[in-house]
Amino acid sequence: MKKRVKLIDGLRGFSLIGIIIANMLIFQYGMFGKDQLANYRLLSTDEGAYIWIKIFVESSFMPIFMFLFGFSMIKLTEKLESNGKKIKRHLLRRFILLMTFGVLHSIYVWEGDILFTYGLIGLLMIVFVNRKKKTILIWTVTFFSLTTLLGLAGANEKWEQPENLNSYIQKEYNAYSNGGYWEVYEFRNSGEDPFGYPDYVYLLMLLLMPLLTSPMFLFGMYAARSGWFSNPEDEKRKYIWFIWLFVPTGLVSKSLHYLFPERIWTESIYTIGGPILSVGYIFLFSYFYTKGDSVIQTLFENVGRLSMTNYFCQSIICTLIFYEYGLGLFGEIGVLNGIFLGILIYLIQIISSHYYLKIWKTGPFEKIMRIGTYMTWRGIPKSWVRGTGPSSHIQS
């Protein structure tokens, strides 16, 4: 049990380095500007770094976070069930609180929030907590298959750039590179949309979102139900098999779009390749736990134990670096230097997490999540406060 918790914490910490590298494009160039880099002066090394991020990082680390949410949801359910607690009530509070953090994060700090979406998907996935692992696997495959078919169905549809996209990107640039905090706040929450889709299109997107994002969540639930990652040494052969299956498949799927950019269908294959590569990364990272304990594993675990706090800190640090109310480096340092900066920030988080955990056991946001989940100031079930529950803590 101890190794399972350590591996999952380590995997959560590992996902955060990919998340900050991928998000560097948004921090530097904006939500819409990140894919229109022709508007910026880039070196040839930046163009190569951009493609590297697109293939190896983007869309392949966020799904790991989603997988971990599903995995931890089942483990929390098992703990609550063993203590006779109301499972759905606790999960409902947890995901509503997560959505609340996400809304506040996107309104007051940065528009690239993922927590609201994860909280919303978590609410929908509550219906699966009491299902058998075979049922969860069937739904995982079904949702992923439907997502794949939808992507392939639109493979021949050429995406038309909105006429006012460049003007919106210019407004985005002006707000982030010249505006103070409240100017950035107003732009971020203005509701302006360069695509200008009618309301029913956004409603359709909202309805399709669970279909598109739930496979990795369900896969995490299935892995937890199956007892995966509890004994890495015994699961070594499985890890190797999945690594060789998913890592090359994911990389090839994402590379085709850049090898054959004139082929429209490669964009759909790229989208499918993101979560496929995520699965490969999950087992590639887990493979190193078959070699025994190491200092590097511990460092990843420390970052993972404070994953939500570190995620918020990444947003705060990067907006202060790039926006005008901070250092004002929006669109200035380049893609390659952005990668190095992301790694530097992550190394700082490794050090700060290490020393933080020498003093406190839980991060501030993780503590609030536990308080909100269990409705106790100590952030543990009331039966544990009375000494009748197990001594091991529930994974956040």
Residue, then its C-alpha position, 0 to 999 in steps of 0.5 A: m500500500k505504501k508503494r502505491v501511494k508513493l508511485i501515484d504521488g510521484l506520477r502526479g509530481f511528474s505530470l506537473i513538469g509537463i503541464i508547466i512546459a505546455n502552459m508556457l506557450i499560453f503564458q508567453y503568447g496567450m490562449f489564442g496566440k500560442d498557435q499563431l506564432a507567426n505574429y512573433r519574432l522567433l528563431s529557428t531554435d524556437e520553431g524546433a522547440y515549438i514542434w517538440i512541445k507539440i509532439f512530446v508534451e502538449s495534450s499528453f500531460m494534462p490527461i495524466f492529471m485526469f487519470l490520477f483524479g480517477f485513480s484517487m477517486i476510487k481510492l478515496t471511495e474505498k476508504l470512505e466505504s471501509n469507514g461506513k461514510k456516505i461516499k457520494r456526499h463526500l465526493l460531491r463536496r470534493f468536486i464542487l470545491l474543486m470547481t470553485f477553485g477552478v472558477l476563482h483561478s480562471i477569473y482572478v489569476w489565469e484563464g488556462d485553468i483545468l480544475f473546473t473541467y476536472g471537477l465537472i467531469g468528476l461530478l459526472m463520473i460519480v455514477f461509476v464509483n460503485r460499478k464493477k471494473k469490467t463495466i468501467l473498462i467497457w465505458t472507457v473503451t466506448f468513450f475513447s472509441l466514440t471520441t476517435l470516430l468523431g475525430l476521424a469523421g471530421a478529418n476532411e473538414k478544413w478549419e477556417q481561421p476567423e477573420n478577426l483572430n489576428s485583431y483579437i491576438q493583438k488585443e490579447y498582446n496589448a492587454y498582457s504586455n501593457g495592461g495592469y492587473w485590472e486591465v488584464y482582469e477585464f480582458r480575461n473576463s470580457g467574454e470576447d470570442p474571436f470565433g463568434y460561434p452561436d450559443y448552440v455550438y457552445l452548448l454542444m461543446l459542453l455536452l460533448m466535453p465529458l465524452l472527450t475528456s472522460p476516457m482517461f478519468l475512467f481509465g484511472m478508475y479502472a486501474a485503481r479497481s484493478g489494484w494496479f501500481s500497488n506492487p511495481e516489482d510484480e507489474k514490471r512485465k505489464y509496464i514494459w508491454f504498455i510502454w512499447l505499445f503506447v509510447p511509439t504509437g502516441l509519438v507517431s500519431k502526434s508526429l504525422h501532423y508535422l511530417f505531413p502538414e498538408r494532410i488534413w486528417t493528420e490533425s485528427i490523428y494528432t488529437i487521438g495521439g495525445p491520450i495514447l502517449s499519456v498512457g505510455y508516459i504513465f507506465l514509463f514513469s512507473y517502470f522506474y519504480t520497479k528498480g527500487d527507491s531512489v532520491i529522484q522518486t522522492l523528489f517527484e513524490n514531494v512535488g506530487r503531494l503538494s500538486m494543487t498548491n504547486y499548480f496554483c503557484q505555477s500560474i502565479i509565478c508565470t503571470l508575474i513573469f510575463y504580464e505587465y504588472g510583473l516583469g512584463l516579458f510577454g512574448e519576449i523570451g522565445v519558446l526554447n527559453g520558455i522551456f528552460l524557464g519552466i524547468l527552472i521553476y519546477l526545480i525551485q518547486i522541487i526544493s521548496s516542496h522538500y523543505y515545506l514537507k519537513i515542516w507541514k504534512t499537507g499543502p494549504f490548498e490540499k488542506i482546504m480540499r480535505i476540510g471541505t470533503y470531510m467537513t472537519w477542521r482536521g481534514i479527516p473523517k470524524s471517526w478518525v478523530r475519535g481514533t476508530g479509523p485507520s491510521s493511514h491518511i487518504q491520498s488527496 
